């Protein structure tokens, strides 16, 4: 039996066997190897992988949310998805599920890192900056800190 898969397709499948990639990420990884092939070969391989279901933006979104959710807020996750070249529509569809658990996740992250409500302005600023760096909105951060204050009384 003759192997009908091209060098680019074999390499792409090897990458996809390790983890999910967005089309943009896989294109960037394969670009250096594509110089040995005709210019349209890379695009053809990516189209073929999408048609066969090996390359899926939906699965990339699911994977990023599943792995990043315990550590990051929705703003950071959305940014990461945009960096991966995920379509705005798919990101918009994933947002309600992210927003639904936002406060709960933020409180868990805050509790693990700090555990105590801030006693000084400096400490409050430090906690807020940390939570912002994790991709939480100011509204969520304020709710977390007020919830922590209430629980500490």
N, C-alpha and C positions, 0 to 999 in steps of 0.2 A: 504494500500500500504506500502510495506516495503522499508525503506531507504537503497539503495544499495551503498551509498557513505560512504567511510571510514572516520574515525576521521580526518586523515591527509588531505584528500581531502576537507572536510568541512572547516577545518581551512585555507587551502590554498585559497579556494574560498572566504572566509571572508576577507583575506588579499587583494586578487585581486579586490574585490569590492571597496576597499578604494582607490587604485591607481595601476598603472602598476608596475610590478616587473620583473626583469630579472630572468632567471632560477637560476643563482648563488645566487642572493639575496633571492629568495623564498626558495631555498634549505637551506640557512643559517638560515633563520627565522624558518623553520620547523624542523631543525635538533634536537633541544632539545625535541621536541614532538615525533620525530621518534624513540627514544630509546624504546618506548613502543610497537613498531611495528617490524615486521621482517626487516632485514637489507635492502632488496631490495624494500620494500614498498615505501620509499620516492622517489626513482628513478622511480618506476612504476607510482606513482601519478603524478609526474612532466611530464613524457612522455604522460600520458593520457590527462593532461591539455593542453599540446602543441598540441596534435592531435585534440582536440576539439576547439582549437583556443582561449582558455581562457588565455593562457600564450604565449605572442608574443614578440620576440626581436625587431621586426620592430616597434611595438607600443611603446616600451620602448625608442627606439631611437627618434621617433617623439616627445614623451612627454618630454624627456630631452632637446631636441633642442628647443622646443616651450617654455618651462619654463625658461631655462637658457640663451637663446640667448639675451634677452634684457639687461642682466647684465654681461655676460662673453664672452671672446674671444674663438675662435675655439680650441686653445690648451687646455684650461681648460675644455671645453666640451668633447673633445676627451679623455682626461685623466679620466673624470668622467665615460664615457661610458666603458672604459677599466676596471675601478674599478668595474663596475657592471657585468663584464664578457661577454660583448657584443662581438660578432665575429668581427675580424679585417675586414673582407670583408664588413659587414654592415656599419662599421665606415667609411671605405674608400669610400663607395657609398654616404654617407651623407656629406662628406667633401666639394665637389664642391658648394653645396648650402650654407654651412657655410662660405666659403671663399668669395662667391659672395657679401655678405652683411657685411663683416668684417670691412671695413673702415668706412662705415656709422654708424655701431653700436659703434665702438670704438670712433668716434668723438662725438656721442651723450653722451656716458658715460663720456668722458673727459669733455665735456661742462657742464654737470650736476654737476660734482665734482669740477671742477676748473674754467671754464669760461674765464679765462685770461691766455695768454701765459706766460710761466715762464720768470721772469726778472733777475733771478740769476742762477748760476750753481746749487746751492743747491736746489732751487725750481724746476729746470728742472729735477734733479735727483729724487726728490720726486715724481713728476708727472710720470716720466718713471717707477719708481718702482711700483707705484700704478697700472699703466696700465699693467705692466708685471704680477702683482699678479692676475689680472683679466683674464689672459690667452691670451694676445695679443703678437704677435711677435714684435721684434725690428723694423722690416721694417714697420709694420702698425703704431707703436708708432711714428716713425720718420715722417711718412706721416701726422699723426694727428697733431703733433706739428708744422710742416711746414705749414699746412693748417691753423692752428690757427694764426701763425705769419702773413700769407698773409691777413687773414680777419681782423686782428687788425691794419693793416697799413692804 
